[in-house]
């Protein structure tokens, strides 16, 4: 009985760990700003960066205006 | 028939006015909730928003977003800001910009493609096409004249 419980706990832990890893790798749930230029280059600013700090409030105002 | 106008337009790519281009954009892209098309000065050309004031505010903020994202590589042509609650897209050319709001986790490539198509279609003027056609006719006449001389 204890073995089965331990096996179930390990299985559940593995699934949760894999889900967390997939979520982190895919970037899901992360706020970010992607900026594309005419020369084909792209810069991604993650949450917490100075650039994101400048762009996020503007984008949030756009979201609010569009959905109000 | 549903979408007939949209697909015919996409296949033929004729010029359309700003309001029609924006209406087609929202119809063809299920991920776009609302969009605003504006000129370079931030003046609203067309909008899917109910309020003119909100459309003007979105156009103004979209322009500010582009200016805020301007860096060493110059002014950006496309910006996507992703939040948990949704995404903001802005696509600009030399004369106009289109801003759109989508739900969370959209297919960014498709949204950008649809926005660029909207921008291109709304920017093509019939007069420009006629001028181009006239130019082609003139070239053909020149060629015919040159062949006649030879």
Backbone of each chain as ProteinMPNN parsed JSONL, in Angstrom:
{"seq_chain_A": "XXXXXXXXXXXXXXXXXXXXXXXXXXXXXXXXXXXXXXXXXXXXXXXXXXXXXXXXXXXXXXXXXXXX", "coords_chain_A": {"N_chain_A": [[0.825, -1.209, 0.0], [1.899, 1.253, 0.882], [3.903, 1.469, -0.963], [2.496, 1.802, -3.318], [1.278, 4.258, -2.861], [3.532, 5.859, -2.707], [4.507, 5.553, -5.291], [2.437, 6.718, -6.723], [2.617, 9.332, -5.789], [5.127, 10.048, -6.753], [4.622, 9.89, -9.487], [2.672, 11.874, -9.841], [4.135, 14.074, -8.995], [6.097, 14.107, -10.975], [4.591, 14.673, -13.268], [3.61, 17.25, -12.621], [6.025, 18.621, -12.387], [7.032, 18.376, -14.998], [5.078, 19.815, -16.348], [5.456, 22.362, -15.268], [8.043, 22.867, -16.159], [7.654, 22.835, -18.945], [5.969, 24.987, -19.194], [7.628, 27.055, -18.345], [9.652, 26.958, -20.281], [8.237, 27.446, -22.643], [7.504, 29.98, -22.239], [5.048, 30.783, -21.507], [2.633, 32.671, -19.812], [4.289, 34.731, -19.226], [4.764, 38.154, -19.247], [5.657, 40.224, -21.944], [7.444, 42.281, -24.324], [7.689, 42.372, -27.746], [9.668, 43.612, -30.263], [9.872, 44.572, -33.58], [11.959, 45.31, -36.346], [12.594, 47.165, -39.424], [14.768, 46.088, -40.749], [14.611, 43.441, -40.303], [15.379, 42.548, -37.851], [14.731, 41.603, -34.432], [13.739, 42.391, -31.147], [13.255, 41.225, -27.892], [11.674, 42.167, -24.987], [11.66, 41.277, -21.738], [9.464, 40.981, -18.884], [10.203, 43.215, -16.314], [12.462, 44.347, -17.383], [14.027, 47.489, -18.326], [13.063, 48.599, -20.702], [10.67, 47.238, -21.09], [9.364, 48.215, -18.892], [8.834, 50.764, -19.732], [7.215, 50.381, -21.968], [5.075, 48.702, -21.262], [3.083, 50.096, -19.609], [1.908, 51.786, -21.543], [0.887, 49.97, -23.405], [-0.926, 48.667, -21.753], [-2.747, 50.669, -21.337], [-3.805, 50.867, -23.884], [-5.064, 48.368, -24.096], [-6.958, 48.684, -22.079], [-8.478, 50.843, -23.033], [-9.477, 49.747, -25.383], [-11.089, 47.737, -24.445], [-12.868, 48.814, -22.706]], "CA_chain_A": [[0.0, 0.0, 0.0], [2.797, 2.408, 0.949], [4.625, 1.556, -2.246], [1.577, 2.366, -4.326], [1.135, 5.696, -2.569], [4.79, 6.507, -3.081], [4.573, 5.568, -6.755], [1.474, 7.724, -7.19], [3.175, 10.655, -5.466], [6.22, 10.292, -7.697], [4.02, 10.134, -10.804], [2.037, 13.206, -9.826], [5.22, 15.061, -8.939], [6.739, 14.159, -12.297], [3.696, 15.387, -14.184], [3.606, 18.671, -12.263], [7.347, 19.167, -12.731], [7.113, 18.495, -16.459], [4.201, 20.923, -16.756], [6.115, 23.612, -14.89], [9.193, 23.055, -17.069], [7.131, 23.181, -20.266], [5.424, 26.345, -19.089], [8.75, 27.991, -18.273], [10.346, 26.978, -21.574], [7.396, 28.046, -23.683], [7.334, 31.4, -21.94], [3.652, 31.06, -21.213], [2.403, 33.361, -18.558], [5.251, 35.819, -19.054], [4.512, 39.381, -19.988], [6.851, 40.648, -22.677], [7.239, 43.132, -25.499], [8.511, 41.99, -28.896], [9.775, 44.766, -31.163], [10.43, 44.149, -34.872], [12.45, 46.44, -37.13], [12.517, 47.008, -40.879], [15.885, 45.276, -41.252], [14.343, 42.042, -39.978], [15.798, 42.216, -36.492], [13.679, 41.616, -33.408], [14.211, 42.424, -29.764], [12.203, 40.865, -26.948], [11.918, 42.741, -23.672], [10.862, 40.559, -20.74], [8.964, 41.711, -17.722], [11.276, 43.587, -15.396], [13.486, 45.134, -18.07], [13.722, 48.926, -18.392], [12.242, 48.863, -21.893], [9.315, 46.749, -20.81], [8.78, 49.153, -17.933], [8.339, 51.932, -20.463], [6.208, 50.013, -22.974], [3.915, 48.02, -20.671], [1.969, 50.98, -19.242], [1.242, 52.276, -22.756], [0.108, 48.856, -23.947], [-2.059, 48.41, -20.845], [-3.758, 51.715, -21.598], [-4.474, 50.485, -25.137], [-5.976, 47.261, -23.75], [-8.074, 49.218, -21.282], [-9.336, 51.668, -23.905], [-10.148, 48.887, -26.356], [-12.031, 46.827, -23.804], [-13.755, 49.503, -21.77]], "C_chain_A": [[0.856, 1.255, 0.0], [3.562, 2.595, -0.361], [3.762, 2.203, -3.325], [1.409, 3.861, -4.127], [2.389, 6.461, -2.998], [4.906, 6.626, -4.599], [3.634, 6.626, -7.326], [2.005, 9.135, -6.951], [4.287, 11.027, -6.437], [5.663, 10.628, -9.081], [3.407, 11.522, -10.879], [3.097, 14.304, -9.811], [5.901, 15.221, -10.277], [5.899, 14.946, -13.287], [3.709, 16.883, -13.898], [4.926, 19.336, -12.626], [7.493, 19.378, -14.221], [6.267, 19.658, -16.958], [4.846, 22.267, -16.449], [7.283, 23.92, -15.822], [8.722, 23.483, -18.449], [6.632, 24.619, -20.275], [6.549, 27.374, -19.075], [9.442, 28.115, -19.636], [9.537, 27.67, -22.657], [7.152, 29.522, -23.428], [5.91, 31.771, -21.627], [3.529, 31.738, -19.858], [3.366, 34.493, -18.306], [4.821, 37.021, -19.882], [5.794, 39.782, -20.703], [6.455, 41.553, -23.834], [8.208, 42.689, -26.581], [8.483, 43.127, -29.9], [10.505, 44.336, -32.43], [10.81, 45.387, -35.681], [12.462, 46.105, -38.622], [13.637, 46.13, -41.43], [15.724, 43.798, -40.908], [14.749, 41.65, -38.576], [14.618, 42.323, -35.527], [14.321, 41.615, -32.028], [13.032, 42.102, -28.859], [12.58, 41.394, -25.568], [11.048, 42.023, -22.648], [10.409, 41.471, -19.616], [10.129, 41.991, -16.772], [12.377, 44.389, -16.053], [13.051, 46.599, -18.131], [12.778, 49.237, -19.554], [10.802, 48.413, -21.686], [8.604, 47.678, -19.831], [8.23, 50.394, -18.596], [7.171, 51.582, -21.376], [4.937, 49.415, -22.359], [2.771, 48.971, -20.286], [1.189, 51.501, -20.451], [0.338, 51.183, -23.319], [-1.095, 48.536, -23.054], [-3.157, 49.451, -21.039], [-4.52, 51.397, -22.884], [-5.49, 49.371, -24.866], [-7.209, 47.79, -23.021], [-9.036, 50.029, -22.15], [-10.133, 50.78, -24.867], [-11.238, 48.029, -25.723], [-13.015, 47.513, -22.874], [-15.142, 49.722, -22.387]], "O_chain_A": [[0.606, 2.196, -0.753], [3.828, 3.714, -0.799], [4.222, 3.021, -4.122], [1.398, 4.634, -5.085], [2.315, 7.549, -3.569], [5.341, 7.65, -5.126], [3.972, 7.333, -8.275], [1.862, 10.017, -7.797], [4.38, 12.169, -6.886], [6.158, 11.527, -9.76], [3.598, 12.251, -11.852], [2.984, 15.314, -10.506], [6.247, 16.333, -10.677], [6.41, 15.771, -14.044], [3.806, 17.694, -14.819], [4.95, 20.467, -13.111], [8.002, 20.404, -14.671], [6.666, 20.392, -17.862], [4.793, 23.194, -17.258], [7.492, 25.064, -16.224], [9.304, 24.38, -19.059], [6.844, 25.364, -21.232], [6.449, 28.428, -19.705], [9.772, 29.212, -20.086], [10.086, 28.394, -23.487], [6.652, 30.235, -24.298], [5.59, 32.952, -21.493], [4.233, 31.41, -18.903], [3.277, 35.158, -17.273], [4.549, 36.902, -21.076], [6.885, 39.692, -20.138], [5.301, 41.587, -24.261], [9.417, 42.639, -26.354], [7.416, 43.558, -30.338], [11.614, 43.805, -32.37], [10.083, 46.38, -35.701], [12.357, 44.947, -39.025], [13.468, 45.495, -42.471], [16.611, 42.994, -41.194], [14.487, 40.525, -38.151], [13.646, 43.035, -35.778], [15.313, 40.929, -31.783], [11.94, 42.641, -29.036], [13.659, 41.107, -25.049], [9.823, 42.148, -22.685], [10.915, 42.58, -19.437], [10.931, 41.106, -16.473], [13.155, 45.048, -15.362], [11.867, 46.913, -18.006], [11.835, 50.017, -19.423], [9.852, 49.104, -22.054], [7.397, 47.899, -19.93], [7.286, 51.01, -18.102], [6.247, 52.377, -21.544], [3.843, 49.608, -22.889], [1.613, 48.693, -20.597], [-0.032, 51.642, -20.396], [-0.818, 51.428, -23.663], [-2.16, 48.175, -23.553], [-4.345, 49.149, -20.92], [-5.726, 51.625, -22.971], [-6.624, 49.422, -25.341], [-8.34, 47.399, -23.307], [-10.255, 49.913, -22.018], [-11.309, 51.03, -25.128], [-12.196, 47.641, -26.391], [-13.899, 46.865, -22.314], [-16.022, 50.29, -21.74]]}, "seq_chain_B": "XXXXXXXXXXXXXXXXXXXXXXXXXXXXXXXXXXXXXXXXXXXXXXXXXXXXXXXXXXXXXXXXXXXXXXXXXXXXXXXXXXXXXXXXXXXXXXXXXXXXXXXXXXXXXXXXXXXXXXXXXXXXXXXXXXXXXXXXXXXXXXXXXXXXXX", "coords_chain_B": {"N_chain_B": [[-23.082, 34.778, -49.191], [-21.067, 33.622, -46.519], [-18.125, 35.417, -45.868], [-17.409, 35.656, -48.504], [-16.874, 38.093, -49.753], [-14.589, 38.846, -48.395], [-12.665, 36.806, -49.021], [-12.584, 36.999, -51.781], [-11.599, 39.521, -51.99], [-9.095, 39.26, -50.787], [-7.857, 37.489, -52.53], [-7.903, 38.909, -54.919], [-6.859, 41.338, -54.175], [-7.707, 44.111, -54.417], [-7.682, 47.731, -54.084], [-9.046, 49.141, -51.101], [-11.285, 51.125, -49.091], [-10.416, 52.629, -45.897], [-12.167, 51.946, -43.768], [-13.475, 49.687, -44.759], [-11.34, 47.952, -45.1], [-10.58, 47.553, -42.469], [-12.885, 46.413, -41.388], [-12.957, 44.033, -42.826], [-10.623, 42.934, -41.833], [-11.192, 42.366, -39.109], [-13.221, 40.578, -39.5], [-12.004, 38.469, -40.855], [-9.979, 37.631, -39.168], [-10.205, 35.813, -36.41], [-9.015, 36.122, -34.033], [-8.554, 38.746, -33.471], [-9.83, 41.237, -31.511], [-10.501, 43.966, -31.542], [-9.712, 46.877, -33.531], [-7.765, 49.645, -34.708], [-7.234, 51.985, -37.231], [-4.886, 54.329, -38.221], [-3.568, 57.549, -39.278], [-0.277, 58.954, -39.96], [-0.098, 61.088, -38.239], [-1.565, 60.384, -36.109], [-4.231, 60.636, -36.433], [-7.465, 59.241, -36.587], [-8.357, 56.904, -38.989], [-10.041, 54.784, -39.39], [-12.046, 52.636, -37.363], [-12.884, 49.92, -35.179], [-13.971, 50.293, -32.794], [-16.568, 51.43, -30.633], [-16.647, 54.006, -29.701], [-15.546, 57.221, -30.631], [-13.751, 58.718, -29.172], [-12.36, 56.816, -27.667], [-11.175, 55.427, -29.756], [-9.483, 57.394, -30.784], [-7.834, 57.694, -28.578], [-6.621, 55.176, -28.471], [-5.251, 55.201, -30.925], [-3.477, 57.286, -30.451], [-2.014, 56.271, -28.276], [-0.924, 54.025, -29.472], [0.788, 55.123, -31.315], [2.517, 56.316, -29.539], [3.543, 54.042, -28.362], [5.049, 52.947, -30.453], [6.96, 54.969, -30.728], [8.107, 54.828, -28.226], [9.335, 52.387, -28.414], [11.306, 52.808, -30.166], [14.636, 52.458, -31.084], [18.181, 51.869, -31.304], [18.164, 50.617, -33.741], [16.378, 52.073, -35.107], [13.041, 53.238, -35.948], [10.522, 51.006, -34.989], [8.772, 48.547, -37.006], [6.872, 46.787, -36.303], [5.172, 45.901, -33.345], [4.623, 43.867, -30.563], [2.96, 43.416, -27.619], [2.647, 41.356, -24.946], [0.382, 40.225, -22.565], [-0.976, 38.633, -19.621], [-3.699, 38.958, -19.779], [-4.263, 39.569, -22.382], [-3.234, 40.677, -25.714], [-1.413, 43.309, -27.338], [-1.08, 44.626, -30.511], [0.839, 46.437, -32.844], [1.257, 47.67, -36.028], [3.145, 49.35, -38.442], [3.605, 51.508, -41.286], [5.233, 53.794, -43.531], [3.338, 55.785, -43.602], [0.985, 55.172, -42.21], [-0.586, 53.538, -39.376], [-1.667, 50.532, -37.783], [-3.441, 49.382, -35.063], [-4.13, 46.717, -32.862], [-6.082, 44.687, -30.681], [-5.916, 41.615, -29.052], [-7.042, 38.378, -27.877], [-5.649, 36.366, -25.201], [-2.502, 34.738, -25.84], [-2.351, 34.654, -28.821], [-1.992, 33.598, -32.31], [0.765, 34.867, -33.279], [2.114, 35.344, -35.715], [0.109, 35.079, -37.662], [-1.627, 37.133, -36.925], [0.0, 39.392, -37.301], [0.381, 39.154, -40.055], [-2.223, 39.517, -41.025], [-2.691, 42.129, -40.142], [-0.744, 43.558, -41.557], [-1.613, 43.083, -44.148], [-4.06, 44.423, -44.079], [-3.145, 47.031, -43.684], [-1.752, 47.421, -46.052], [-3.731, 47.111, -48.04], [-5.479, 49.176, -47.396], [-3.914, 51.289, -47.962], [-3.465, 51.38, -50.653], [-4.206, 53.3, -53.363], [-6.775, 53.89, -55.747], [-6.195, 55.773, -57.702], [-3.452, 55.714, -57.853], [-3.042, 53.186, -58.895], [-4.227, 53.534, -61.386], [-2.514, 55.412, -62.441], [-0.2, 53.899, -62.572], [-1.003, 51.976, -64.413], [-1.365, 53.598, -66.61], [1.246, 54.339, -67.03], [2.327, 51.894, -67.781], [0.995, 51.506, -70.177], [2.076, 53.586, -71.639], [4.715, 52.799, -71.792], [4.44, 50.495, -73.372], [3.569, 51.67, -75.72], [5.82, 53.149, -76.353], [7.634, 51.08, -76.835], [6.44, 49.859, -79.052], [6.629, 51.934, -80.837], [9.4, 52.16, -81.074], [9.993, 49.682, -82.2], [8.73, 49.987, -84.625], [10.281, 51.981, -85.797], [12.636, 50.581, -86.079]], "CA_chain_B": [[-22.274, 33.695, -48.621], [-20.181, 34.169, -45.504], [-16.708, 35.547, -46.174], [-17.145, 35.717, -49.946], [-16.225, 39.368, -50.044], [-13.248, 38.842, -47.81], [-11.74, 35.973, -49.765], [-12.42, 37.591, -53.102], [-10.738, 40.695, -51.836], [-7.729, 38.821, -50.506], [-7.288, 36.898, -53.738], [-7.722, 39.925, -55.945], [-6.126, 42.444, -53.582], [-7.995, 45.444, -54.925], [-7.64, 48.734, -53.022], [-10.311, 49.357, -50.401], [-11.168, 52.241, -48.167], [-9.893, 52.239, -44.581], [-13.206, 51.298, -42.958], [-13.718, 48.353, -45.304], [-10.157, 47.141, -44.809], [-10.616, 47.207, -41.051], [-14.009, 45.486, -41.202], [-12.502, 42.743, -43.35], [-9.597, 42.425, -40.922], [-11.832, 41.797, -37.92], [-14.019, 39.432, -39.932], [-11.159, 37.349, -41.287], [-9.135, 37.183, -38.07], [-11.037, 35.58, -35.23], [-8.251, 36.429, -32.818], [-8.536, 40.191, -33.243], [-11.053, 41.718, -30.861], [-10.786, 45.31, -32.046], [-8.561, 47.455, -34.219], [-7.865, 51.059, -35.093], [-6.323, 52.375, -38.304], [-4.636, 55.768, -38.046], [-2.519, 58.091, -40.143], [0.99, 59.205, -39.279], [-0.254, 62.105, -37.199], [-2.407, 59.85, -35.036], [-5.652, 60.823, -36.765], [-8.132, 57.955, -36.815], [-8.918, 56.71, -40.33], [-11.144, 53.839, -39.219], [-11.966, 51.96, -36.071], [-13.977, 49.004, -34.857], [-14.468, 50.67, -31.473], [-17.835, 52.157, -30.704], [-16.458, 55.401, -29.322], [-14.482, 57.951, -31.333], [-12.752, 59.137, -28.177], [-11.516, 55.651, -27.365], [-10.375, 55.153, -30.957], [-8.416, 58.399, -30.823], [-6.899, 57.384, -27.494], [-5.852, 53.992, -28.884], [-4.331, 55.636, -31.986], [-2.434, 58.106, -29.809], [-1.162, 55.384, -27.473], [-0.189, 53.141, -30.395], [1.899, 55.92, -31.84], [3.449, 56.467, -28.422], [4.195, 52.742, -28.192], [6.085, 52.851, -31.487], [8.044, 55.907, -30.396], [8.771, 54.304, -27.036], [10.12, 51.207, -28.781], [12.36, 53.213, -31.099], [15.965, 52.279, -30.498], [19.335, 52.061, -32.176], [17.815, 50.108, -35.079], [15.397, 52.978, -35.698], [11.63, 53.085, -35.557], [10.054, 49.645, -35.303], [7.656, 48.389, -37.937], [5.875, 45.957, -35.637], [5.341, 45.721, -31.899], [3.64, 43.013, -29.885], [3.103, 43.377, -26.162], [1.821, 40.234, -24.48], [0.036, 40.17, -21.148], [-1.837, 37.503, -19.248], [-5.104, 39.229, -20.111], [-4.43, 39.817, -23.809], [-2.069, 41.192, -26.424], [-1.543, 44.523, -28.142], [-0.251, 44.596, -31.712], [0.887, 47.661, -33.643], [2.038, 47.546, -37.266], [3.205, 50.677, -39.059], [4.453, 51.761, -42.447], [5.692, 55.183, -43.52], [2.237, 56.75, -43.547], [-0.127, 54.805, -41.344], [-0.39, 52.441, -38.427], [-2.872, 49.829, -37.362], [-3.292, 48.803, -33.728], [-5.164, 45.708, -32.614], [-6.089, 43.988, -29.393], [-6.334, 40.215, -29.212], [-7.128, 37.595, -26.652], [-4.363, 35.852, -24.737], [-1.796, 33.733, -26.631], [-2.794, 34.527, -30.221], [-0.954, 33.176, -33.253], [1.302, 36.194, -33.586], [2.428, 35.458, -37.138], [-1.125, 35.297, -38.417], [-2.137, 38.47, -36.604], [0.857, 40.353, -38.004], [0.102, 39.048, -41.489], [-3.521, 40.153, -41.29], [-2.556, 43.579, -39.944], [0.03, 44.105, -42.685], [-2.5, 43.062, -45.318], [-5.018, 45.526, -43.886], [-2.426, 48.284, -43.895], [-1.41, 47.528, -47.475], [-4.949, 47.312, -48.823], [-6.044, 50.501, -47.121], [-3.01, 52.318, -48.467], [-3.424, 51.404, -52.113], [-5.214, 54.203, -53.904], [-7.124, 53.605, -57.139], [-5.527, 56.715, -58.592], [-2.083, 55.243, -58.03], [-3.087, 52.061, -59.825], [-4.49, 54.05, -62.717], [-1.281, 56.047, -62.901], [0.725, 52.83, -62.931], [-1.5, 51.377, -65.655], [-1.05, 54.557, -67.662], [2.681, 54.25, -67.268], [2.58, 50.67, -68.538], [0.516, 51.722, -71.543], [3.024, 54.478, -72.3], [5.901, 52.006, -72.108], [4.1, 49.639, -74.506], [3.531, 52.53, -76.898], [7.212, 53.464, -76.682], [8.238, 49.884, -77.421], [5.859, 49.693, -80.389], [7.199, 52.991, -81.684], [10.801, 51.811, -81.32], [10.008, 48.56, -83.142], [8.331, 50.536, -85.919], [11.436, 52.695, -86.366], [13.639, 49.588, -86.445]], "C_chain_B": [[-21.258, 34.298, -47.65], [-18.722, 34.224, -45.991], [-16.394, 35.679, -47.651], [-16.396, 36.99, -50.323], [-14.796, 39.396, -49.563], [-12.288, 38.055, -48.672], [-11.519, 36.502, -51.179], [-11.464, 38.765, -53.056], [-9.287, 40.281, -51.624], [-7.085, 38.262, -51.758], [-6.98, 37.961, -54.786], [-6.885, 41.09, -55.494], [-6.433, 43.794, -54.21], [-7.892, 46.454, -53.787], [-9.018, 48.891, -52.4], [-10.15, 50.56, -49.491], [-10.832, 51.708, -46.773], [-10.927, 51.47, -43.77], [-13.456, 49.87, -43.43], [-12.545, 47.429, -44.999], [-10.173, 46.673, -43.36], [-11.749, 46.219, -40.753], [-13.626, 44.092, -41.691], [-11.496, 42.097, -42.404], [-10.235, 41.715, -39.728], [-12.654, 40.568, -38.285], [-13.136, 38.218, -40.223], [-10.307, 36.802, -40.151], [-9.97, 37.054, -36.802], [-10.32, 35.967, -33.95], [-8.257, 37.917, -32.48], [-9.882, 40.634, -32.677], [-11.464, 43.075, -31.419], [-9.524, 45.886, -32.667], [-8.846, 48.903, -34.588], [-6.806, 51.33, -36.162], [-6.146, 53.889, -38.232], [-3.566, 56.233, -39.012], [-1.284, 58.427, -39.303], [0.904, 60.226, -38.165], [-1.112, 61.621, -36.037], [-3.883, 60.062, -35.284], [-6.283, 59.494, -37.127], [-8.731, 57.924, -38.225], [-10.123, 55.768, -40.275], [-10.953, 53.11, -37.903], [-13.129, 51.0, -35.915], [-14.55, 49.311, -33.476], [-15.72, 51.526, -31.616], [-17.647, 53.652, -30.474], [-15.302, 56.035, -30.089], [-13.366, 58.353, -30.379], [-11.803, 57.997, -27.845], [-10.633, 55.297, -28.56], [-9.206, 56.135, -31.057], [-7.368, 58.118, -29.755], [-6.021, 56.196, -27.873], [-4.826, 54.382, -29.96], [-3.161, 56.422, -31.386], [-1.458, 57.218, -29.02], [-0.332, 54.454, -28.367], [1.011, 53.873, -30.982], [2.978, 56.1, -30.761], [4.223, 55.168, -28.176], [5.321, 52.566, -29.206], [7.269, 53.759, -31.162], [8.827, 55.42, -29.181], [9.668, 53.121, -27.348], [11.238, 51.547, -29.755], [13.714, 53.13, -30.408], [17.052, 52.52, -31.508], [19.03, 51.61, -33.605], [16.76, 50.976, -35.756], [14.0, 52.729, -35.182], [11.162, 51.681, -35.918], [8.899, 49.656, -36.303], [6.528, 47.583, -37.301], [6.2, 45.863, -34.147], [4.235, 44.8, -31.399], [3.928, 43.052, -28.395], [2.112, 42.354, -25.632], [1.618, 40.311, -22.973], [-0.783, 38.915, -20.894], [-3.252, 37.706, -19.779], [-5.334, 39.509, -21.595], [-3.174, 40.419, -24.419], [-2.425, 42.469, -27.184], [-0.569, 44.404, -29.313], [-0.305, 45.97, -32.382], [1.78, 47.39, -34.844], [1.999, 48.898, -37.971], [3.994, 50.631, -40.358], [4.819, 53.248, -42.414], [4.564, 56.175, -43.257], [1.16, 56.439, -42.511], [0.286, 53.759, -40.318], [-1.738, 51.795, -38.15], [-2.565, 49.168, -36.027], [-4.436, 47.837, -33.492], [-4.982, 45.105, -31.237], [-6.616, 42.583, -29.625], [-6.501, 39.568, -27.844], [-5.732, 37.086, -26.296], [-3.814, 34.777, -25.677], [-2.325, 33.589, -28.057], [-1.66, 33.941, -31.075], [-0.356, 34.444, -33.853], [1.572, 36.383, -35.082], [1.2, 35.747, -37.981], [-1.68, 36.698, -38.172], [-1.308, 39.538, -37.324], [0.563, 40.349, -39.507], [-1.202, 39.759, -41.841], [-3.434, 41.671, -41.139], [-1.789, 44.224, -41.101], [-0.807, 44.133, -43.958], [-3.5, 44.209, -45.25], [-4.354, 46.867, -44.187], [-2.137, 48.506, -45.382], [-2.655, 47.833, -48.313], [-5.519, 48.705, -48.624], [-5.184, 51.604, -47.704], [-2.962, 52.426, -49.964], [-4.552, 52.26, -52.642], [-5.507, 53.854, -55.359], [-6.397, 54.52, -58.116], [-4.102, 56.267, -58.876], [-2.04, 54.084, -59.015], [-3.316, 52.537, -61.253], [-3.237, 54.685, -63.295], [-0.278, 54.999, -63.35], [0.304, 52.192, -64.242], [-1.202, 52.295, -66.835], [0.41, 54.511, -68.044], [3.018, 53.022, -68.097], [2.159, 50.839, -69.991], [1.521, 52.575, -72.322], [4.275, 53.705, -72.714], [5.639, 51.122, -73.325], [4.096, 50.45, -75.794], [4.941, 52.883, -77.342], [7.895, 52.288, -77.371], [7.745, 49.698, -78.851], [6.459, 50.717, -81.35], [8.643, 52.668, -82.066], [10.91, 50.676, -82.322], [9.645, 49.03, -84.544], [9.493, 51.253, -86.603], [12.49, 51.73, -86.848], [13.144, 48.81, -87.644]], "O_chain_B": [[-20.667, 35.344, -47.92], [-18.165, 33.229, -46.455], [-15.227, 35.802, -48.021], [-15.434, 36.973, -51.091], [-13.904, 39.907, -50.242], [-11.218, 38.551, -49.026], [-10.407, 36.456, -51.704], [-10.643, 38.972, -53.949], [-8.37, 40.865, -52.201], [-5.912, 38.519, -52.028], [-5.944, 37.922, -55.45], [-6.265, 41.768, -56.313], [-5.511, 44.554, -54.509], [-8.006, 46.068, -52.624], [-10.035, 48.788, -53.087], [-9.036, 50.966, -49.161], [-10.944, 50.512, -46.501], [-10.602, 50.456, -43.152], [-13.627, 48.958, -42.621], [-12.74, 46.258, -44.676], [-9.821, 45.531, -43.064], [-11.58, 45.298, -39.955], [-13.937, 43.092, -41.043], [-11.507, 40.883, -42.195], [-9.855, 40.595, -39.385], [-12.776, 39.633, -37.493], [-13.48, 37.087, -39.879], [-9.945, 35.626, -40.167], [-10.383, 38.048, -36.205], [-10.948, 36.122, -32.903], [-7.997, 38.302, -31.34], [-10.93, 40.429, -33.289], [-12.633, 43.302, -31.73], [-8.412, 45.447, -32.371], [-9.992, 49.319, -34.754], [-5.642, 50.954, -36.016], [-7.122, 54.637, -38.187], [-2.763, 55.441, -39.504], [-1.261, 58.207, -38.092], [1.732, 60.234, -37.254], [-1.357, 62.367, -35.089], [-4.709, 59.71, -34.443], [-5.709, 58.71, -37.884], [-9.508, 58.801, -38.602], [-11.092, 55.934, -41.016], [-9.837, 52.986, -37.398], [-14.218, 51.228, -36.443], [-15.502, 48.665, -33.037], [-15.894, 52.247, -32.598], [-18.408, 54.467, -30.997], [-14.217, 55.46, -30.186], [-12.188, 58.33, -30.736], [-10.591, 58.191, -27.753], [-9.476, 54.911, -28.389], [-8.082, 55.746, -31.376], [-6.17, 58.281, -29.987], [-4.815, 56.207, -27.624], [-3.675, 53.949, -29.912], [-2.008, 56.238, -31.775], [-0.241, 57.395, -29.091], [0.816, 54.139, -28.054], [2.098, 53.313, -31.124], [4.177, 56.043, -31.037], [5.404, 55.193, -27.829], [6.408, 52.098, -28.867], [8.428, 53.366, -31.302], [10.046, 55.575, -29.11], [10.645, 52.872, -26.642], [12.028, 50.679, -30.128], [13.913, 53.652, -29.311], [16.875, 53.283, -32.458], [19.575, 52.159, -34.563], [16.298, 50.656, -36.852], [13.794, 52.106, -34.14], [11.386, 51.222, -37.038], [8.161, 50.634, -36.425], [5.372, 47.685, -37.712], [7.362, 45.759, -33.755], [3.069, 44.943, -31.767], [5.042, 42.746, -27.969], [0.904, 42.468, -25.839], [2.574, 40.447, -22.21], [-1.222, 38.233, -21.82], [-3.921, 36.753, -20.177], [-6.478, 39.671, -22.022], [-2.179, 40.644, -23.73], [-3.562, 42.675, -27.607], [0.614, 44.118, -29.126], [-1.367, 46.585, -32.473], [2.915, 46.937, -34.698], [0.94, 49.516, -38.083], [4.92, 49.836, -40.518], [4.72, 53.884, -41.364], [4.8, 57.272, -42.752], [0.503, 57.346, -41.999], [1.368, 53.179, -40.396], [-2.792, 52.42, -38.265], [-1.555, 48.481, -35.879], [-5.575, 48.104, -33.874], [-3.874, 45.027, -30.707], [-7.624, 42.383, -30.303], [-6.149, 40.136, -26.81], [-4.762, 37.348, -27.007], [-4.579, 33.997, -26.243], [-2.712, 32.49, -28.454], [-0.524, 33.808, -30.619], [-0.892, 35.016, -34.801], [1.296, 37.443, -35.643], [1.245, 36.561, -38.903], [-2.143, 37.365, -39.097], [-1.862, 40.48, -37.891], [0.505, 41.4, -40.144], [-1.278, 40.502, -42.82], [-4.035, 42.41, -41.918], [-2.147, 45.306, -41.564], [-0.729, 45.076, -44.746], [-3.752, 44.884, -46.248], [-4.929, 47.724, -44.858], [-2.259, 49.617, -45.898], [-2.631, 48.702, -49.184], [-5.985, 49.337, -49.571], [-5.655, 52.72, -47.919], [-2.485, 53.422, -50.508], [-5.725, 51.976, -52.396], [-4.589, 53.556, -56.122], [-6.029, 54.105, -59.215], [-3.602, 56.417, -59.99], [-1.144, 53.994, -59.853], [-2.707, 52.039, -62.2], [-2.931, 54.524, -64.476], [0.406, 55.164, -64.36], [1.145, 51.897, -65.09], [-0.836, 51.837, -67.917], [0.771, 54.627, -69.215], [3.865, 53.07, -68.989], [2.844, 50.393, -70.912], [1.786, 52.328, -73.498], [4.824, 53.902, -73.798], [6.491, 51.003, -74.205], [4.56, 49.98, -76.833], [5.238, 52.918, -78.536], [8.628, 52.456, -78.345], [8.532, 49.414, -79.754], [6.755, 50.415, -82.506], [9.061, 52.867, -83.206], [11.787, 50.68, -83.186], [10.186, 48.534, -85.533], [9.673, 51.154, -87.816], [13.16, 51.966, -87.854], [13.836, 47.913, -88.126]]}, "name": "protein", "num_of_chains": 2, "seq": "XXXXXXXXXXXXXXXXXXXXXXXXXXXXXXXXXXXXXXXXXXXXXXXXXXXXXXXXXXXXXXXXXXXXXXXXXXXXXXXXXXXXXXXXXXXXXXXXXXXXXXXXXXXXXXXXXXXXXXXXXXXXXXXXXXXXXXXXXXXXXXXXXXXXXXXXXXXXXXXXXXXXXXXXXXXXXXXXXXXXXXXXXXXXXXXXXXXXXXXXXXXXXXXXXXXXXXXXXX"}
